[in-house]
């Protein structure tokens, strides 16, 4: 049956999803970068990502899941939208390109095990403060990564802990250390614990202690409504 719909009066933007996958590794917040196989920017590092396809993706969330599986061969948990950016000089393949940026903060990088997928030569973790300043990253991905890192650090600074931020049981020292690793700076112990108490984020786990060479430490859990990594 012939298609009698009128032709679009103007061209559509080239639309992509970019994935900012973050994790604490070696005591620092790091980002997962992909070495591109294809032009443009072949042989350069970038955020993993891909094109939204209307024949495969009914929603943006479906696009995120598909692209993550295609590029990383795994789906990072707790992917959340950071921002949408667009412009006429962002991608040499199109006169106008739009990117929707999603981020995930992994409880531990070793639990994900991504492997290079479609159009990716290699994957590597890199400290975010180095990557955000690297002007050799493809496209405008250094700036996009900076926005994802800023949003994550802002949440943690306010103690609005992202989903999966902590395991089901932890000490207050563990929680402070994790916050410091994400923020990239030390926190005052007394002030941190006062703010924790004021926010009512954690509760002691009855009878749960961590034993070792030093005094046993009380274990805590996040209160209901604050997702954990378990």
N, C-alpha and C positions, 0 to 999 in steps of 0.2 A: 504494500500500500504506500503510495507516494507521501513524502513528508511535506506538508504545505505550510509548515511553520516559517515565519519570516526569518531571514538571516539576521544575526545579531548586529545591531547598528554600530557597535564598537567592539574592539578586541577585549578578551578577558585577561586578567593578570596571570602570570605564571606563579602557581601557588605551591609552597613547600612546607614541610614540617621539619624543624631542627630539634635535635635531642641534646639537652645539656644533662648528662648523667654524672652525678657528683658522688664522691665517697671519701671517707677519711682513710688514708693510707700512709704508712710510715710517719704517723703523727701529724699529718697535714691534710688539708682539704685538696682533693685532686679531681680533675675532670677527665673523662674518657674522650680521646680524640681519635679520628679516623684518617688514615692516609688515603687520599683519593686516587682511584685508578683512572677515572675518565676526565675528559676535558669538560668545562674549563678547570684550571687549577690542578691538573693531573700532577701527582707527586707532591702535593702540598697537604698539610694537616688541616683538618676542619672538624666542626661538630658533625657527628653522623646525622644523616637526614635523607629525605627523599620527597618526591613529588606527590601531591594529593591527586588521586585518580578517581574521577566520578564513576567509572565503571566498576571499581572495586570498593570504594569507601562511601558508605552511607552517611557517616558522621566523621568529625575530626578525630574522635576517640578511636574509631576503627582505623583511620589513617595512621595514627600514632602506633597502635598495636602492630599493624601490618609492616610499617616501615622499620620499627624496632626489630621485628623478626627477620626481615629481609637483610638488614644491615649488620645486626649484632647476633642474630640467631638465638636471641633470648629476649624476653620482655621485662624491662626493669619495672619494679613495683612502684606504686604511688606516683605515676607521672601526672604532673599538674601544669597547666598553662601559665606561662610567665608573661608573655607579651606578644603582640603582632606588629611587625614592621614591614614597610613597603616603600618602594621608590623606583625611579626610572633608571638608576645606574647601579643596581645591586647585583645583576647577573647578566653576563654577556649573551646568554641564550634567549633572552626575551627583552622587549622594550620596557617592560614594567614587571617587577617581581615582588611577591608577597611571601613572607615567612612567618609561620606561627611557631613560637618557641615553647617547648615543654621542658620541664626539669624533673629530676628525681634525685633525692638524697638517699643513697643506699646505707643500710646499717653497717655493712662491711663489704668492701669491694671483692674480697675473695669468694663471697657467696654467689656472685653473679656469673662468672666465667663466660664473658662474651667472646665470640670468635668472629673473624672477618667474614662478612657476607657479601652480598651483591654490590659490585662497584667499589669495594674497599680492599686495599692492598694489605693494610695492617691496622691494628688497634693499639693504643698505648695510653697509660695513665700519666697525667702531667700535673704538677702543682698549679693550682688555679692562678696564683699571683704571677707566675711566670707566663702562663698561657694568655692571660688577659692583656699582658704587655707585648705579646709577640705579634708584630705587624706582618709577619709572613703567613699567618693563618689565612686560609682561603676566604674569599668574599669579605663580609663584615662580621665574621664569626667571633673575633676577639671581643668586639663590642656586645654581641649577643650573649656570649658567655659571661661577660661582666654584669649584664643585667640579671642573669640567672643567679650568679653568685651573690650579688647585692640583695636580691629578694630573699635568698636563703639565709644570709647572715643577718638581715634585718629581723626575720622571724625569730632566729635563735637569740639575738640580742634582747628581744622583747619577751623571751621565754614562751613564745607561741611555737612550740616544738613541732616540726614537720612530722607527717606520718612516718612510722618506722624509725624514729630517731634513736630509740633505745631498745634493748632487749627486754623481756618481761621482768627480769630481776637485775638490779644494779645497786651499787653504793652511791652515796651522794658525791663522793670523790670521782667515781666513774662519770657521773653526769656532768660535773664541772669540767673534767678533762675533755669530754666530748664537745662541750660547748666551746672551750678554748681552742680546740683543734679546728672546728668549723670557722670560728671567728678570726683565727690567726693572731690572737693576743691573749695575755693572761687576764684572769678575773680575780677580784678580791674575794677570798673565801667567805668572810663574814657577811659582806654585802650580798653575795650570790645566795647564801642560805636564807637571809632575810627575805629576799625577793621570792625565792622558792616557796617559803612559808606563806607569804602574802598572796601568792597566786594559787595556792592549794593544788599544786600539780601532782604531788607524789604522796604516797602513803607507805608506812612501814609494812613489810610482809611479816606477819606474826610467826615467830619462831624461826625465821630465816636469817642466818648469819653466814658471812664469809670468813672462814678460818684460814690461818696461815702462820707465818713467822711472827706477825705482830698481833696486836689486840684484835679480837673478832670484830668485824664490821657489820652493822645492820644492813640488810638488803631492803630495797624499796621497789615499788612498782608505780607506774603512772596511773593516775586515777581513771576510772571509766570515762570513755569519751576521748581520751588521748591515745591514738593508735600506737602500738609497739611493733617491734620487728619480729615478734613471735608468731 
